[in-house]
Amino acid sequence: MDQKSFIEQRPDYVVCTCMGVMYSELCAAVRNGCTTFQSLADMYMVGSGCSSCVPEIYEILDNELKS
């Protein structure tokens, strides 16, 4: 049985605090065609502040593209 990753088990939350971008927004964007970090950054400006969210955004992107 496939187990969801830790990040998939969490409720909706703010991923990018600088820009106020929610986990659900990023997942929806990937499902609607944003398939690169740059496309997410262009849409939501994620990673353009303190950049602490960048590793997590890559993980979200990877998880969404696998599903």
mmCIF file of the N, C-alpha and C atoms, coordinates in Angstrom:
data_MODEL
# 
_entry.id   MODEL 
# 
loop_
_atom_site.group_PDB 
_atom_site.id 
_atom_site.type_symbol 
_atom_site.label_atom_id 
_atom_site.label_alt_id 
_atom_site.label_comp_id 
_atom_site.label_asym_id 
_atom_site.label_entity_id 
_atom_site.label_seq_id 
_atom_site.pdbx_PDB_ins_code 
_atom_site.Cartn_x 
_atom_site.Cartn_y 
_atom_site.Cartn_z 
_atom_site.occupancy 
_atom_site.B_iso_or_equiv 
_atom_site.pdbx_formal_charge 
_atom_site.auth_seq_id 
_atom_site.auth_comp_id 
_atom_site.auth_asym_id 
_atom_site.auth_atom_id 
_atom_site.pdbx_PDB_model_num 
ATOM 1   N N  . MET A 1 1  ? 0.848  -1.180 0.000   1.00 0.00 ? 1  MET A N  1 
ATOM 2   C CA . MET A 1 1  ? 0.000  0.000  0.000   1.00 0.00 ? 1  MET A CA 1 
ATOM 3   C C  . MET A 1 1  ? 0.890  1.238  0.000   1.00 0.00 ? 1  MET A C  1 
ATOM 4   N N  . ASP A 1 2  ? 0.578  2.160  -0.906  1.00 0.00 ? 2  ASP A N  1 
ATOM 5   C CA . ASP A 1 2  ? 1.344  3.403  -0.972  1.00 0.00 ? 2  ASP A CA 1 
ATOM 6   C C  . ASP A 1 2  ? 0.974  4.305  0.194   1.00 0.00 ? 2  ASP A C  1 
ATOM 7   N N  . GLN A 1 3  ? 1.984  4.780  0.871   1.00 0.00 ? 3  GLN A N  1 
ATOM 8   C CA . GLN A 1 3  ? 1.744  5.736  1.947   1.00 0.00 ? 3  GLN A CA 1 
ATOM 9   C C  . GLN A 1 3  ? 2.034  7.123  1.430   1.00 0.00 ? 3  GLN A C  1 
ATOM 10  N N  . LYS A 1 4  ? 1.206  8.071  1.831   1.00 0.00 ? 4  LYS A N  1 
ATOM 11  C CA . LYS A 1 4  ? 1.432  9.456  1.449   1.00 0.00 ? 4  LYS A CA 1 
ATOM 12  C C  . LYS A 1 4  ? 2.648  9.990  2.191   1.00 0.00 ? 4  LYS A C  1 
ATOM 13  N N  . SER A 1 5  ? 3.362  10.880 1.530   1.00 0.00 ? 5  SER A N  1 
ATOM 14  C CA . SER A 1 5  ? 4.507  11.497 2.187   1.00 0.00 ? 5  SER A CA 1 
ATOM 15  C C  . SER A 1 5  ? 4.007  12.390 3.319   1.00 0.00 ? 5  SER A C  1 
ATOM 16  N N  . PHE A 1 6  ? 4.913  12.753 4.180   1.00 0.00 ? 6  PHE A N  1 
ATOM 17  C CA . PHE A 1 6  ? 4.563  13.621 5.307   1.00 0.00 ? 6  PHE A CA 1 
ATOM 18  C C  . PHE A 1 6  ? 3.890  14.901 4.827   1.00 0.00 ? 6  PHE A C  1 
ATOM 19  N N  . ILE A 1 7  ? 4.417  15.472 3.761   1.00 0.00 ? 7  ILE A N  1 
ATOM 20  C CA . ILE A 1 7  ? 3.879  16.739 3.271   1.00 0.00 ? 7  ILE A CA 1 
ATOM 21  C C  . ILE A 1 7  ? 2.442  16.575 2.770   1.00 0.00 ? 7  ILE A C  1 
ATOM 22  N N  . GLU A 1 8  ? 2.108  15.413 2.201   1.00 0.00 ? 8  GLU A N  1 
ATOM 23  C CA . GLU A 1 8  ? 0.755  15.171 1.701   1.00 0.00 ? 8  GLU A CA 1 
ATOM 24  C C  . GLU A 1 8  ? -0.247 14.916 2.819   1.00 0.00 ? 8  GLU A C  1 
ATOM 25  N N  . GLN A 1 9  ? 0.220  14.566 3.995   1.00 0.00 ? 9  GLN A N  1 
ATOM 26  C CA . GLN A 1 9  ? -0.659 14.271 5.116   1.00 0.00 ? 9  GLN A CA 1 
ATOM 27  C C  . GLN A 1 9  ? -1.063 15.528 5.885   1.00 0.00 ? 9  GLN A C  1 
ATOM 28  N N  . ARG A 1 10 ? -0.402 16.617 5.645   1.00 0.00 ? 10 ARG A N  1 
ATOM 29  C CA . ARG A 1 10 ? -0.666 17.841 6.390   1.00 0.00 ? 10 ARG A CA 1 
ATOM 30  C C  . ARG A 1 10 ? -1.895 18.554 5.830   1.00 0.00 ? 10 ARG A C  1 
ATOM 31  N N  . PRO A 1 11 ? -2.609 19.269 6.674   1.00 0.00 ? 11 PRO A N  1 
ATOM 32  C CA . PRO A 1 11 ? -3.722 20.080 6.165   1.00 0.00 ? 11 PRO A CA 1 
ATOM 33  C C  . PRO A 1 11 ? -3.176 21.274 5.378   1.00 0.00 ? 11 PRO A C  1 
ATOM 34  N N  . ASP A 1 12 ? -4.070 22.012 4.740   1.00 0.00 ? 12 ASP A N  1 
ATOM 35  C CA . ASP A 1 12 ? -3.642 23.189 3.988   1.00 0.00 ? 12 ASP A CA 1 
ATOM 36  C C  . ASP A 1 12 ? -2.892 24.150 4.917   1.00 0.00 ? 12 ASP A C  1 
ATOM 37  N N  . TYR A 1 13 ? -1.856 24.759 4.406   1.00 0.00 ? 13 TYR A N  1 
ATOM 38  C CA . TYR A 1 13 ? -1.019 25.654 5.209   1.00 0.00 ? 13 TYR A CA 1 
ATOM 39  C C  . TYR A 1 13 ? -0.271 26.605 4.287   1.00 0.00 ? 13 TYR A C  1 
ATOM 40  N N  . VAL A 1 14 ? 0.289  27.635 4.854   1.00 0.00 ? 14 VAL A N  1 
ATOM 41  C CA . VAL A 1 14 ? 1.074  28.606 4.088   1.00 0.00 ? 14 VAL A CA 1 
ATOM 42  C C  . VAL A 1 14 ? 2.452  28.014 3.823   1.00 0.00 ? 14 VAL A C  1 
ATOM 43  N N  . VAL A 1 15 ? 2.812  27.917 2.550   1.00 0.00 ? 15 VAL A N  1 
ATOM 44  C CA . VAL A 1 15 ? 4.133  27.412 2.162   1.00 0.00 ? 15 VAL A CA 1 
ATOM 45  C C  . VAL A 1 15 ? 5.111  28.578 2.060   1.00 0.00 ? 15 VAL A C  1 
ATOM 46  N N  . CYS A 1 16 ? 4.691  29.612 1.344   1.00 0.00 ? 16 CYS A N  1 
ATOM 47  C CA . CYS A 1 16 ? 5.535  30.795 1.167   1.00 0.00 ? 16 CYS A CA 1 
ATOM 48  C C  . CYS A 1 16 ? 4.958  31.913 2.031   1.00 0.00 ? 16 CYS A C  1 
ATOM 49  N N  . THR A 1 17 ? 5.568  32.131 3.171   1.00 0.00 ? 17 THR A N  1 
ATOM 50  C CA . THR A 1 17 ? 5.041  33.150 4.084   1.00 0.00 ? 17 THR A CA 1 
ATOM 51  C C  . THR A 1 17 ? 5.263  34.557 3.544   1.00 0.00 ? 17 THR A C  1 
ATOM 52  N N  . CYS A 1 18 ? 6.315  34.780 2.807   1.00 0.00 ? 18 CYS A N  1 
ATOM 53  C CA . CYS A 1 18 ? 6.583  36.111 2.263   1.00 0.00 ? 18 CYS A CA 1 
ATOM 54  C C  . CYS A 1 18 ? 5.478  36.563 1.308   1.00 0.00 ? 18 CYS A C  1 
ATOM 55  N N  . MET A 1 19 ? 4.978  35.632 0.506   1.00 0.00 ? 19 MET A N  1 
ATOM 56  C CA . MET A 1 19 ? 3.963  35.959 -0.495  1.00 0.00 ? 19 MET A CA 1 
ATOM 57  C C  . MET A 1 19 ? 2.575  35.458 -0.111  1.00 0.00 ? 19 MET A C  1 
ATOM 58  N N  . GLY A 1 20 ? 2.483  34.735 1.001   1.00 0.00 ? 20 GLY A N  1 
ATOM 59  C CA . GLY A 1 20 ? 1.186  34.246 1.477   1.00 0.00 ? 20 GLY A CA 1 
ATOM 60  C C  . GLY A 1 20 ? 0.565  33.187 0.588   1.00 0.00 ? 20 GLY A C  1 
ATOM 61  N N  . VAL A 1 21 ? 1.378  32.296 0.049   1.00 0.00 ? 21 VAL A N  1 
ATOM 62  C CA . VAL A 1 21 ? 0.897  31.276 -0.881  1.00 0.00 ? 21 VAL A CA 1 
ATOM 63  C C  . VAL A 1 21 ? 0.652  29.967 -0.128  1.00 0.00 ? 21 VAL A C  1 
ATOM 64  N N  . MET A 1 22 ? -0.545 29.434 -0.333  1.00 0.00 ? 22 MET A N  1 
ATOM 65  C CA . MET A 1 22 ? -0.979 28.223 0.350   1.00 0.00 ? 22 MET A CA 1 
ATOM 66  C C  . MET A 1 22 ? -0.568 26.965 -0.418  1.00 0.00 ? 22 MET A C  1 
ATOM 67  N N  . TYR A 1 23 ? -0.438 25.883 0.315   1.00 0.00 ? 23 TYR A N  1 
ATOM 68  C CA . TYR A 1 23 ? -0.152 24.568 -0.257  1.00 0.00 ? 23 TYR A CA 1 
ATOM 69  C C  . TYR A 1 23 ? -1.177 24.215 -1.330  1.00 0.00 ? 23 TYR A C  1 
ATOM 70  N N  . SER A 1 24 ? -2.462 24.415 -1.038  1.00 0.00 ? 24 SER A N  1 
ATOM 71  C CA . SER A 1 24 ? -3.525 24.067 -1.989  1.00 0.00 ? 24 SER A CA 1 
ATOM 72  C C  . SER A 1 24 ? -3.416 24.866 -3.284  1.00 0.00 ? 24 SER A C  1 
ATOM 73  N N  . GLU A 1 25 ? -2.973 26.105 -3.201  1.00 0.00 ? 25 GLU A N  1 
ATOM 74  C CA . GLU A 1 25 ? -2.803 26.928 -4.408  1.00 0.00 ? 25 GLU A CA 1 
ATOM 75  C C  . GLU A 1 25 ? -1.699 26.357 -5.296  1.00 0.00 ? 25 GLU A C  1 
ATOM 76  N N  . LEU A 1 26 ? -0.603 25.945 -4.677  1.00 0.00 ? 26 LEU A N  1 
ATOM 77  C CA . LEU A 1 26 ? 0.503  25.377 -5.446  1.00 0.00 ? 26 LEU A CA 1 
ATOM 78  C C  . LEU A 1 26 ? 0.106  24.059 -6.093  1.00 0.00 ? 26 LEU A C  1 
ATOM 79  N N  . CYS A 1 27 ? -0.587 23.212 -5.346  1.00 0.00 ? 27 CYS A N  1 
ATOM 80  C CA . CYS A 1 27 ? -1.030 21.924 -5.900  1.00 0.00 ? 27 CYS A CA 1 
ATOM 81  C C  . CYS A 1 27 ? -1.973 22.138 -7.080  1.00 0.00 ? 27 CYS A C  1 
ATOM 82  N N  . ALA A 1 28 ? -2.909 23.046 -6.941  1.00 0.00 ? 28 ALA A N  1 
ATOM 83  C CA . ALA A 1 28 ? -3.858 23.335 -8.019  1.00 0.00 ? 28 ALA A CA 1 
ATOM 84  C C  . ALA A 1 28 ? -3.131 23.884 -9.244  1.00 0.00 ? 28 ALA A C  1 
ATOM 85  N N  . ALA A 1 29 ? -2.149 24.744 -9.017  1.00 0.00 ? 29 ALA A N  1 
ATOM 86  C CA . ALA A 1 29 ? -1.394 25.317 -10.139 1.00 0.00 ? 29 ALA A CA 1 
ATOM 87  C C  . ALA A 1 29 ? -0.637 24.235 -10.897 1.00 0.00 ? 29 ALA A C  1 
ATOM 88  N N  . VAL A 1 30 ? -0.036 23.291 -10.186 1.00 0.00 ? 30 VAL A N  1 
ATOM 89  C CA . VAL A 1 30 ? 0.691  22.198 -10.846 1.00 0.00 ? 30 VAL A CA 1 
ATOM 90  C C  . VAL A 1 30 ? -0.288 21.355 -11.657 1.00 0.00 ? 30 VAL A C  1 
ATOM 91  N N  . ARG A 1 31 ? -1.439 21.044 -11.078 1.00 0.00 ? 31 ARG A N  1 
ATOM 92  C CA . ARG A 1 31 ? -2.440 20.253 -11.802 1.00 0.00 ? 31 ARG A CA 1 
ATOM 93  C C  . ARG A 1 31 ? -2.975 20.994 -13.025 1.00 0.00 ? 31 ARG A C  1 
ATOM 94  N N  . ASN A 1 32 ? -2.889 22.322 -13.006 1.00 0.00 ? 32 ASN A N  1 
ATOM 95  C CA . ASN A 1 32 ? -3.378 23.126 -14.128 1.00 0.00 ? 32 ASN A CA 1 
ATOM 96  C C  . ASN A 1 32 ? -2.276 23.557 -15.088 1.00 0.00 ? 32 ASN A C  1 
ATOM 97  N N  . GLY A 1 33 ? -1.103 22.931 -14.991 1.00 0.00 ? 33 GLY A N  1 
ATOM 98  C CA . GLY A 1 33 ? -0.080 23.152 -16.002 1.00 0.00 ? 33 GLY A CA 1 
ATOM 99  C C  . GLY A 1 33 ? 1.220  23.809 -15.587 1.00 0.00 ? 33 GLY A C  1 
ATOM 100 N N  . CYS A 1 34 ? 1.334  24.296 -14.379 1.00 0.00 ? 34 CYS A N  1 
ATOM 101 C CA . CYS A 1 34 ? 2.615  24.850 -13.913 1.00 0.00 ? 34 CYS A CA 1 
ATOM 102 C C  . CYS A 1 34 ? 3.495  23.676 -13.496 1.00 0.00 ? 34 CYS A C  1 
ATOM 103 N N  . THR A 1 35 ? 4.379  23.270 -14.365 1.00 0.00 ? 35 THR A N  1 
ATOM 104 C CA . THR A 1 35 ? 5.151  22.055 -14.113 1.00 0.00 ? 35 THR A CA 1 
ATOM 105 C C  . THR A 1 35 ? 6.615  22.313 -13.787 1.00 0.00 ? 35 THR A C  1 
ATOM 106 N N  . THR A 1 36 ? 6.974  23.568 -13.574 1.00 0.00 ? 36 THR A N  1 
ATOM 107 C CA . THR A 1 36 ? 8.348  23.898 -13.188 1.00 0.00 ? 36 THR A CA 1 
ATOM 108 C C  . THR A 1 36 ? 8.330  24.878 -12.024 1.00 0.00 ? 36 THR A C  1 
ATOM 109 N N  . PHE A 1 37 ? 9.440  24.932 -11.317 1.00 0.00 ? 37 PHE A N  1 
ATOM 110 C CA . PHE A 1 37 ? 9.550  25.914 -10.245 1.00 0.00 ? 37 PHE A CA 1 
ATOM 111 C C  . PHE A 1 37 ? 9.383  27.319 -10.805 1.00 0.00 ? 37 PHE A C  1 
ATOM 112 N N  . GLN A 1 38 ? 10.001 27.571 -11.951 1.00 0.00 ? 38 GLN A N  1 
ATOM 113 C CA . GLN A 1 38 ? 9.940  28.915 -12.531 1.00 0.00 ? 38 GLN A CA 1 
ATOM 114 C C  . GLN A 1 38 ? 8.511  29.326 -12.861 1.00 0.00 ? 38 GLN A C  1 
ATOM 115 N N  . SER A 1 39 ? 7.706  28.390 -13.346 1.00 0.00 ? 39 SER A N  1 
ATOM 116 C CA . SER A 1 39 ? 6.314  28.733 -13.667 1.00 0.00 ? 39 SER A CA 1 
ATOM 117 C C  . SER A 1 39 ? 5.532  29.073 -12.397 1.00 0.00 ? 39 SER A C  1 
ATOM 118 N N  . LEU A 1 40 ? 5.814  28.368 -11.294 1.00 0.00 ? 40 LEU A N  1 
ATOM 119 C CA . LEU A 1 40 ? 5.171  28.689 -10.018 1.00 0.00 ? 40 LEU A CA 1 
ATOM 120 C C  . LEU A 1 40 ? 5.662  30.036 -9.495  1.00 0.00 ? 40 LEU A C  1 
ATOM 121 N N  . ALA A 1 41 ? 6.953  30.287 -9.648  1.00 0.00 ? 41 ALA A N  1 
ATOM 122 C CA . ALA A 1 41 ? 7.528  31.569 -9.210  1.00 0.00 ? 41 ALA A CA 1 
ATOM 123 C C  . ALA A 1 41 ? 6.946  32.722 -10.023 1.00 0.00 ? 41 ALA A C  1 
ATOM 124 N N  . ASP A 1 42 ? 6.751  32.510 -11.319 1.00 0.00 ? 42 ASP A N  1 
ATOM 125 C CA . ASP A 1 42 ? 6.171  33.557 -12.163 1.00 0.00 ? 42 ASP A CA 1 
ATOM 126 C C  . ASP A 1 42 ? 4.735  33.840 -11.763 1.00 0.00 ? 42 ASP A C  1 
ATOM 127 N N  . MET A 1 43 ? 3.990  32.798 -11.428 1.00 0.00 ? 43 MET A N  1 
ATOM 128 C CA . MET A 1 43 ? 2.579  32.957 -11.096 1.00 0.00 ? 43 MET A CA 1 
ATOM 129 C C  . MET A 1 43 ? 2.366  33.553 -9.705  1.00 0.00 ? 43 MET A C  1 
ATOM 130 N N  . TYR A 1 44 ? 3.114  33.042 -8.707  1.00 0.00 ? 44 TYR A N  1 
ATOM 131 C CA . TYR A 1 44 ? 2.869  33.419 -7.309  1.00 0.00 ? 44 TYR A CA 1 
ATOM 132 C C  . TYR A 1 44 ? 3.998  34.202 -6.659  1.00 0.00 ? 44 TYR A C  1 
ATOM 133 N N  . MET A 1 45 ? 5.112  34.379 -7.372  1.00 0.00 ? 45 MET A N  1 
ATOM 134 C CA . MET A 1 45 ? 6.296  35.052 -6.827  1.00 0.00 ? 45 MET A CA 1 
ATOM 135 C C  . MET A 1 45 ? 6.909  34.299 -5.646  1.00 0.00 ? 45 MET A C  1 
ATOM 136 N N  . VAL A 1 46 ? 6.646  33.002 -5.560  1.00 0.00 ? 46 VAL A N  1 
ATOM 137 C CA . VAL A 1 46 ? 7.240  32.195 -4.484  1.00 0.00 ? 46 VAL A CA 1 
ATOM 138 C C  . VAL A 1 46 ? 8.752  32.163 -4.654  1.00 0.00 ? 46 VAL A C  1 
ATOM 139 N N  . GLY A 1 47 ? 9.449  32.093 -3.547  1.00 0.00 ? 47 GLY A N  1 
ATOM 140 C CA . GLY A 1 47 ? 10.903 32.024 -3.571  1.00 0.00 ? 47 GLY A CA 1 
ATOM 141 C C  . GLY A 1 47 ? 11.578 33.358 -3.817  1.00 0.00 ? 47 GLY A C  1 
ATOM 142 N N  . SER A 1 48 ? 10.801 34.427 -3.958  1.00 0.00 ? 48 SER A N  1 
ATOM 143 C CA . SER A 1 48 ? 11.400 35.721 -4.277  1.00 0.00 ? 48 SER A CA 1 
ATOM 144 C C  . SER A 1 48 ? 11.678 36.570 -3.044  1.00 0.00 ? 48 SER A C  1 
ATOM 145 N N  . GLY A 1 49 ? 11.248 36.097 -1.877  1.00 0.00 ? 49 GLY A N  1 
ATOM 146 C CA . GLY A 1 49 ? 11.507 36.827 -0.633  1.00 0.00 ? 49 GLY A CA 1 
ATOM 147 C C  . GLY A 1 49 ? 12.713 36.231 0.056   1.00 0.00 ? 49 GLY A C  1 
ATOM 148 N N  . CYS A 1 50 ? 12.456 35.549 1.147   1.00 0.00 ? 50 CYS A N  1 
ATOM 149 C CA . CYS A 1 50 ? 13.547 34.973 1.942   1.00 0.00 ? 50 CYS A CA 1 
ATOM 150 C C  . CYS A 1 50 ? 14.088 33.672 1.356   1.00 0.00 ? 50 CYS A C  1 
ATOM 151 N N  . SER A 1 51 ? 13.347 33.044 0.450   1.00 0.00 ? 51 SER A N  1 
ATOM 152 C CA . SER A 1 51 ? 13.730 31.803 -0.249  1.00 0.00 ? 51 SER A CA 1 
ATOM 153 C C  . SER A 1 51 ? 13.704 30.555 0.623   1.00 0.00 ? 51 SER A C  1 
ATOM 154 N N  . SER A 1 52 ? 13.228 30.639 1.859   1.00 0.00 ? 52 SER A N  1 
ATOM 155 C CA . SER A 1 52 ? 13.220 29.444 2.706   1.00 0.00 ? 52 SER A CA 1 
ATOM 156 C C  . SER A 1 52 ? 12.206 28.401 2.223   1.00 0.00 ? 52 SER A C  1 
ATOM 157 N N  . CYS A 1 53 ? 11.256 28.805 1.393   1.00 0.00 ? 53 CYS A N  1 
ATOM 158 C CA . CYS A 1 53 ? 10.233 27.884 0.902   1.00 0.00 ? 53 CYS A CA 1 
ATOM 159 C C  . CYS A 1 53 ? 10.685 27.079 -0.313  1.00 0.00 ? 53 CYS A C  1 
ATOM 160 N N  . VAL A 1 54 ? 11.770 27.449 -0.939  1.00 0.00 ? 54 VAL A N  1 
ATOM 161 C CA . VAL A 1 54 ? 12.186 26.840 -2.204  1.00 0.00 ? 54 VAL A CA 1 
ATOM 162 C C  . VAL A 1 54 ? 12.301 25.319 -2.124  1.00 0.00 ? 54 VAL A C  1 
ATOM 163 N N  . PRO A 1 55 ? 12.989 24.739 -1.150  1.00 0.00 ? 55 PRO A N  1 
ATOM 164 C CA . PRO A 1 55 ? 13.078 23.269 -1.106  1.00 0.00 ? 55 PRO A CA 1 
ATOM 165 C C  . PRO A 1 55 ? 11.697 22.604 -1.001  1.00 0.00 ? 55 PRO A C  1 
ATOM 166 N N  . GLU A 1 56 ? 10.812 23.182 -0.209  1.00 0.00 ? 56 GLU A N  1 
ATOM 167 C CA . GLU A 1 56 ? 9.481  22.602 -0.045  1.00 0.00 ? 56 GLU A CA 1 
ATOM 168 C C  . GLU A 1 56 ? 8.663  22.729 -1.329  1.00 0.00 ? 56 GLU A C  1 
ATOM 169 N N  . ILE A 1 57 ? 8.819  23.807 -2.046  1.00 0.00 ? 57 ILE A N  1 
ATOM 170 C CA . ILE A 1 57 ? 8.103  23.970 -3.312  1.00 0.00 ? 57 ILE A CA 1 
ATOM 171 C C  . ILE A 1 57 ? 8.568  22.920 -4.311  1.00 0.00 ? 57 ILE A C  1 
ATOM 172 N N  . TYR A 1 58 ? 9.861  22.654 -4.348  1.00 0.00 ? 58 TYR A N  1 
ATOM 173 C CA . TYR A 1 58 ? 10.364 21.592 -5.226  1.00 0.00 ? 58 TYR A CA 1 
ATOM 174 C C  . TYR A 1 58 ? 9.778  20.231 -4.822  1.00 0.00 ? 58 TYR A C  1 
ATOM 175 N N  . GLU A 1 59 ? 9.646  19.988 -3.538  1.00 0.00 ? 59 GLU A N  1 
ATOM 176 C CA . GLU A 1 59 ? 9.062  18.733 -3.067  1.00 0.00 ? 59 GLU A CA 1 
ATOM 177 C C  . GLU A 1 59 ? 7.587  18.639 -3.451  1.00 0.00 ? 59 GLU A C  1 
ATOM 178 N N  . ILE A 1 60 ? 6.849  19.709 -3.269  1.00 0.00 ? 60 ILE A N  1 
ATOM 179 C CA . ILE A 1 60 ? 5.434  19.739 -3.667  1.00 0.00 ? 60 ILE A CA 1 
ATOM 180 C C  . ILE A 1 60 ? 5.309  19.498 -5.156  1.00 0.00 ? 60 ILE A C  1 
ATOM 181 N N  . LEU A 1 61 ? 6.116  20.178 -5.928  1.00 0.00 ? 61 LEU A N  1 
ATOM 182 C CA . LEU A 1 61 ? 6.106  20.022 -7.378  1.00 0.00 ? 61 LEU A CA 1 
ATOM 183 C C  . LEU A 1 61 ? 6.382  18.577 -7.772  1.00 0.00 ? 61 LEU A C  1 
ATOM 184 N N  . ASP A 1 62 ? 7.392  17.993 -7.191  1.00 0.00 ? 62 ASP A N  1 
ATOM 185 C CA . ASP A 1 62 ? 7.743  16.592 -7.471  1.00 0.00 ? 62 ASP A CA 1 
ATOM 186 C C  . ASP A 1 62 ? 6.593  15.654 -7.111  1.00 0.00 ? 62 ASP A C  1 
ATOM 187 N N  . ASN A 1 63 ? 6.016  15.839 -5.935  1.00 0.00 ? 63 ASN A N  1 
ATOM 188 C CA . ASN A 1 63 ? 4.904  14.980 -5.492  1.00 0.00 ? 63 ASN A CA 1 
ATOM 189 C C  . ASN A 1 63 ? 3.691  15.115 -6.401  1.00 0.00 ? 63 ASN A C  1 
ATOM 190 N N  . GLU A 1 64 ? 3.358  16.316 -6.790  1.00 0.00 ? 64 GLU A N  1 
ATOM 191 C CA . GLU A 1 64 ? 2.191  16.540 -7.652  1.00 0.00 ? 64 GLU A CA 1 
ATOM 192 C C  . GLU A 1 64 ? 2.409  15.974 -9.044  1.00 0.00 ? 64 GLU A C  1 
ATOM 193 N N  . LEU A 1 65 ? 3.609  16.073 -9.562  1.00 0.00 ? 65 LEU A N  1 
ATOM 194 C CA . LEU A 1 65 ? 3.890  15.547 -10.901 1.00 0.00 ? 65 LEU A CA 1 
ATOM 195 C C  . LEU A 1 65 ? 3.877  14.025 -10.922 1.00 0.00 ? 65 LEU A C  1 
ATOM 196 N N  . LYS A 1 66 ? 4.155  13.403 -9.789  1.00 0.00 ? 66 LYS A N  1 
ATOM 197 C CA . LYS A 1 66 ? 4.125  11.936 -9.696  1.00 0.00 ? 66 LYS A CA 1 
ATOM 198 C C  . LYS A 1 66 ? 2.711  11.393 -9.598  1.00 0.00 ? 66 LYS A C  1 
ATOM 199 N N  . SER A 1 67 ? 1.765  12.218 -9.119  1.00 0.00 ? 67 SER A N  1 
ATOM 200 C CA . SER A 1 67 ? 0.414  11.705 -8.911  1.00 0.00 ? 67 SER A CA 1 
ATOM 201 C C  . SER A 1 67 ? -0.476 11.862 -10.124 1.00 0.00 ? 67 SER A C  1 
# 
